[in-house]
Amino acid sequence: MRLFHFSEDPGITRFEPRPVRVPSARAPGREWLNGPLVWAIDEPHQGMYLFPRDCPRILIWPVAATTAADLAQWWGERSCAMLAHVERGWAQALHAARLYRYELPPEAFESLDDAGMWVSRQAVTPSAVDEIADLPAALAACGVELRVVGSLTPLRGVWESSLHASGVRLRNAVGW
């Protein structure tokens, strides 16, 4: 298993646990997820983070329980692993951005059993770093179809579907 952390900073030598910038409402007993942690994503889900940090995006993909009706409405006839939606206003930044993918030692992390997310309560030293200069090409290589849309707000209903839906940095989306 491979775990990664993505950053626009090319010089990170050690990841120190830190609390999230904007705390989320957590289920009882899971409040610790807002506390000091190092976050990582597993390889199959890395496409969720091949974006400029503050870029709002919605990613969806089918799961075992996804219904034919939801596939028809939200997914269509696709063979990709994920479908990523970004606002047109972020397209230029997406094409111009450069990211650094830090590989992290998996033994330091525990799974959240949620869309490939892992956390460590201790500092972590990366084992490797790769520069990614073409984010759309990197998304395609991960099986992610990129859709540039005028607004993300029409996608609000996808959370009521049987597809998996992940929203990242939605506070930065127009009208969200």
VOGU-3710 file (C-alpha; in Angstrom, 3 decimals, decimal comma):
1> mrlfhfsedp> 0,000/0,000/0,000  1,196/3,490/-0,834  0,153/6,672/0,985  0,642/10,239/-0,201  0,337/13,841/0,891  0,059/16,539/-1,786  1,429/20,053/-1,365  2,414/23,113/-3,361  5,536/23,288/-1,155  8,524/21,414/-2,639
11> gitrfeprpv> 10,646/21,471/0,510  8,815/19,579/3,244  11,241/17,325/5,113  8,921/16,339/7,964  5,153/16,469/8,432  4,156/17,553/11,926  0,646/16,811/13,233  -1,586/19,886/13,186  -5,286/20,542/13,700  -7,497/21,088/10,657
21> rvpsarapgr> -7,864/24,734/9,585  -11,660/24,597/9,559  -13,015/22,087/12,081  -15,889/19,876/10,940  -18,795/18,488/12,898  -17,702/14,964/13,813  -19,628/11,961/15,052  -19,468/11,385/18,805  -16,111/9,850/19,684  -14,516/11,114/16,448
31> ewlngplvwa> -13,913/14,730/17,528  -10,197/13,893/17,645  -10,196/14,129/13,822  -10,144/17,935/14,204  -7,036/17,704/16,393  -3,358/17,495/15,487  -2,871/14,898/12,759  -0,882/14,247/9,603  -3,286/13,401/6,777  -2,588/11,055/3,861
41> idephqgmyl> -4,506/9,557/0,958  -4,080/6,085/-0,461  -2,978/5,492/-4,038  -6,388/4,537/-5,500  -7,904/7,808/-4,205  -4,988/10,167/-4,910  -6,932/11,797/-7,760  -8,952/13,664/-5,120  -5,877/15,790/-4,356  -4,413/16,462/-7,803
51> fprdcprili> -5,720/20,040/-7,636  -4,465/23,390/-6,346  -4,987/23,346/-2,570  -7,862/25,822/-2,408  -9,631/24,620/-5,561  -13,217/23,628/-4,787  -14,157/20,302/-6,333  -16,643/17,498/-6,198  -15,562/13,961/-7,019  -17,962/11,091/-7,491
61> wpvaattaad> -17,638/7,401/-8,212  -19,856/4,336/-8,161  -19,790/1,924/-5,245  -21,256/-1,564/-4,858  -24,628/-0,146/-3,758  -24,942/2,376/-6,615  -28,276/2,016/-8,401  -28,824/1,966/-12,149  -30,973/5,096/-11,848  -28,190/7,035/-10,085
71> laqwwgersc> -25,656/5,829/-12,644  -27,881/7,105/-15,423  -28,462/10,480/-13,737  -24,995/11,293/-12,376  -22,464/9,032/-14,067  -23,565/8,124/-17,576  -21,609/5,761/-19,828  -18,134/6,265/-18,379  -15,260/3,889/-17,870  -13,211/6,174/-15,604
81> amlahvergw> -12,586/5,483/-11,911  -13,740/8,923/-10,734  -15,482/11,951/-12,150  -14,120/15,312/-10,924  -16,047/18,574/-11,258  -14,332/21,967/-10,949  -15,616/25,461/-11,593  -14,602/27,197/-14,802  -13,038/29,968/-12,718  -10,448/27,456/-11,445
91> aqalhaarly> -9,531/25,919/-14,810  -6,566/28,215/-15,477  -5,144/27,676/-11,979  -5,552/23,918/-12,418  -3,578/23,969/-15,666  -0,854/26,232/-14,250  -0,410/24,580/-10,848  2,553/22,474/-9,836  2,197/19,983/-6,999  4,538/17,800/-5,010
101> ryelppeafe> 3,449/14,290/-4,108  5,106/13,121/-0,918  5,138/9,391/-0,287  4,675/8,543/3,385  5,463/5,356/5,341  2,172/3,457/5,784  3,144/1,940/9,144  2,774/5,397/10,763  -0,902/5,699/9,719  -4,333/4,371/10,628
111> slddagmwvs> -7,191/4,107/8,151  -10,338/6,160/8,591  -12,206/3,681/6,366  -13,444/6,697/4,418  -12,509/7,299/0,764  -8,872/6,319/1,183  -8,067/8,758/3,996  -5,442/7,880/6,597  -4,103/9,791/9,606  -1,046/9,733/11,824
121> rqavtpsavd> -0,921/11,188/15,309  2,882/11,419/15,128  5,329/13,343/12,948  6,175/11,632/9,664  9,220/11,873/7,402  8,463/11,377/3,698  10,290/8,581/1,890  10,074/10,223/-1,558  8,739/13,286/-3,364  7,648/13,663/-6,986
131> eiadlpaala> 6,911/16,896/-8,821  3,677/16,949/-10,821  3,648/19,730/-13,418  0,628/18,699/-15,529  -2,344/18,130/-13,237  -4,904/17,323/-15,962  -2,560/14,628/-17,340  -1,967/13,268/-13,826  -5,730/13,110/-13,246  -6,207/11,216/-16,504
141> acgvelrvvg> -3,399/8,803/-15,546  -5,302/8,064/-12,303  -8,519/7,328/-14,212  -10,172/10,618/-13,273  -12,334/12,349/-15,865  -12,199/16,117/-15,378  -15,371/18,127/-16,000  -15,177/21,914/-15,959  -18,566/23,391/-15,056  -19,952/26,867/-14,550
151> sltplrgvwe> -20,963/26,117/-10,964  -20,741/23,261/-8,494  -24,080/24,101/-6,866  -26,193/21,969/-9,278  -24,283/18,958/-7,926  -25,597/19,349/-4,361  -28,065/16,520/-4,963  -25,336/13,967/-5,632  -25,029/13,453/-1,861  -28,595/12,108/-1,907
161> sslhasgvrl> -27,616/9,531/-4,543  -26,115/6,074/-4,082  -22,787/7,167/-5,606  -19,883/8,114/-3,370  -19,513/11,909/-3,342  -16,580/13,845/-1,903  -16,509/17,621/-1,743  -13,200/19,375/-1,095  -12,797/23,098/-0,320  -16,430/23,751/-1,151
171> rnavgw> -16,334/26,877/1,009  -14,391/28,386/-1,931  -17,066/27,512/-4,512  -19,158/30,336/-5,940  -22,563/30,396/-4,265  -21,928/27,364/-2,081
//
